[in-house]
Amino acid sequence: MADVAEEMQSLQEKASVWSGVAASDAFAMDETNVFNAVDDDIKPFLNLSTNFYNRVYDDEEWFRSIFAWSRKEDGIRNQYDFFVQRMGGPPLYSQRKGHSALIGCHRPFPVFFKQHRDDYTICSRH
């Protein structure tokens, strides 16, 4: 069990370095209920996820291939369910899929290459 905890710590440290966001800043969102701030409305999260995946599936083939294991509609639903839950709304994601285990789910994907990170970030920001 210590190995898993050490690996998680290592991955969190890498995520912090690669993203340029301190871990303490990343977890600051736990102090605010964003879902309440948008009047408990799911639509902003649905729009964000839809826009993100539309950009992903319109991107270059090498980047789209990272997402080829699932249908676009499933990606949109998984992401907005997760965002709603993570931002203080009802537990849509965990009710449907169980624990998110984001690090494990995303581990096989080559986001450690700068180009992958840049493309993912661009899709997330627009």
ABEGO torsion letter per residue (X at the ends): XAAAAAAAAAAAAAAAAAAGBBAAAAAAAAABBAAAAAGGBAAAAAAAAAAAAAAAAABBAAAAAAAAABBAAAAAAAAAAAAAAAAGBBBAAAAAAEBAGAAAAAAABBAABAAAAAAAAAAAAX
